[in-house]
Amino acid sequence: MAQRTIARLYDSHTEATEVVRALEAAGVPHDDISIVANDRGNGRDRDRDSHAGEGAATGAAAGAAIGGGAGLLAGIGSLAIPGIGPVVAAGWLVATLAGVAAGGAAGAAAGGLIGSLTKEGVPEREAHVYAEGVRRGGSLVTVRTDDARAATVERIVNSGNHRDWQERDTAYRSEGWDRFDPDAPAWEPRDAQLDRSVGTTHRR
């Protein structure tokens, strides 16, 4: 049966975690769900920015705990991604992100996020919008699913207020943005608040 990846970007971390819980409650396996959320502005970001490898190791350890029966979010861990800054993450993207961040190559973890998404069938342009959305304070939920479960997954991920990636892409490009840049300065919390006015929030 054909496999596909469904991704949604949320401005609210709370909404993203509620979607993850709803997916789990519907029987979607932990191994098929992932969440990557910007963690800037919580008082820990300045210290974590200078410890990417340490944060990545934490993320890797957290990733190993996923699937232990306590739910995906119980295994959430932190790491730093060049161009994005500190994030909290759990699920199938964690191993890729933690591994390349620990390697220390500038931009590699960001490339890991985009590369992991495109490898799972997310178009590259869409993946760049998602990475930029996380950089600007958002939370990304991704689900790997087959055709039989896809309708249920889409109903759940659309139940939260998510940002339409095409509208966000158009808004970003109107600012002169072309693609995610891992060398761009980290997005500040005050800017993230402004970014929430970009694009249209949908509830379907």
Backbone hydrogen bonds, N-H to C=O, Kabsch-Sander energy under -0.5 kcal/mol:
donor,donor_aa,acceptor,acceptor_aa,energy
4,R,145,T,-3.0
6,I,143,V,-3.0
8,R,141,V,-2.3
9,L,163,R,-0.6
10,Y,139,S,-3.1
11,D,161,N,-0.5
13,H,11,D,-0.5
16,A,12,S,-1.9
17,T,13,H,-2.4
18,E,14,T,-2.1
19,V,15,E,-2.0
20,V,16,A,-2.0
21,R,17,T,-2.3
22,A,18,E,-2.1
23,L,19,V,-2.3
24,E,20,V,-2.3
25,A,21,R,-2.5
26,A,22,A,-1.4
27,G,24,E,-1.8
28,V,23,L,-2.2
32,D,29,P,-1.7
33,I,30,H,-1.8
34,S,142,T,-2.2
35,I,90,A,-2.6
36,V,140,L,-2.3
37,A,88,V,-3.0
38,N,138,G,-2.3
39,D,86,P,-2.9
42,N,39,D,-0.8
48,R,44,R,-1.9
49,D,45,D,-2.2
50,S,46,R,-0.6
50,S,47,D,-0.6
51,H,48,R,-1.8
55,G,51,H,-2.8
56,A,52,A,-2.5
57,A,53,G,-2.2
58,T,54,E,-1.9
59,G,55,G,-2.4
59,G,78,S,-0.7
60,A,56,A,-2.7
61,A,57,A,-2.5
62,A,58,T,-2.4
63,G,59,G,-2.5
64,A,60,A,-1.6
65,A,61,A,-0.8
65,A,62,A,-0.9
66,I,62,A,-0.7
66,I,63,G,-0.8
68,G,65,A,-1.3
74,A,71,G,-1.0
75,G,71,G,-0.5
75,G,72,L,-1.7
76,I,73,L,-1.3
77,G,89,A,-2.5
79,L,87,V,-2.1
80,A,52,A,-0.5
81,I,85,G,-2.5
84,I,81,I,-2.2
85,G,81,I,-3.6
87,V,79,L,-3.1
88,V,37,A,-2.6
89,A,77,G,-2.9
90,A,35,I,-2.1
92,W,33,I,-0.8
94,V,91,G,-1.5
95,A,91,G,-0.5
97,L,93,L,-2.4
98,A,94,V,-3.3
99,G,95,A,-2.1
100,V,96,T,-2.0
101,A,97,L,-2.0
102,A,98,A,-2.2
103,G,99,G,-1.0
104,G,100,V,-0.5
104,G,101,A,-1.2
105,A,100,V,-0.7
108,A,105,A,-2.2
109,A,105,A,-0.6
111,G,107,G,-2.4
112,G,108,A,-2.1
113,L,109,A,-2.0
114,I,110,A,-2.2
115,G,111,G,-3.3
116,S,112,G,-2.5
117,L,113,L,-1.8
118,T,114,I,-2.6
119,K,115,G,-2.2
120,E,116,S,-1.2
121,G,118,T,-1.6
122,V,117,L,-2.5
127,A,123,P,-2.4
128,H,124,E,-2.3
129,V,125,R,-1.6
130,Y,126,E,-2.1
131,A,127,A,-2.3
132,E,128,H,-2.4
133,G,129,V,-2.5
134,V,130,Y,-2.2
135,R,131,A,-2.2
136,R,132,E,-1.9
137,G,134,V,-1.8
138,G,133,G,-2.5
139,S,10,Y,-2.9
140,L,36,V,-3.1
141,V,8,R,-2.6
141,V,139,S,-0.5
142,T,34,S,-2.2
143,V,6,I,-2.5
144,R,32,D,-2.6
145,T,4,R,-3.0
145,T,143,V,-0.5
147,D,2,A,-1.2
149,R,146,D,-0.8
150,A,146,D,-1.2
151,A,147,D,-0.6
153,V,149,R,-2.3
154,E,150,A,-2.9
155,R,151,A,-2.1
156,I,152,T,-2.0
157,V,153,V,-2.8
158,N,154,E,-1.9
159,S,156,I,-1.2
160,G,157,V,-0.5
162,H,160,G,-1.2
162,H,202,H,-1.7
163,R,9,L,-3.1
164,D,200,T,-1.2
168,R,164,D,-2.4
169,D,165,W,-2.6
170,T,166,Q,-2.3
171,A,167,E,-2.3
172,Y,168,R,-2.7
173,R,169,D,-2.5
174,S,170,T,-1.6
175,E,171,A,-0.6
175,E,172,Y,-1.4
176,G,173,R,-1.4
177,W,172,Y,-1.9
178,D,179,R,-0.5
184,A,181,D,-1.8
187,W,135,R,-0.5
191,D,188,E,-0.8
192,A,188,E,-2.1
193,Q,189,P,-1.8
194,L,190,R,-1.3
195,D,191,D,-2.2
196,R,192,A,-0.8
196,R,193,Q,-0.7
197,S,194,L,-1.9
198,V,195,D,-1.9
202,H,162,H,-2.6
204,R,158,N,-2.1
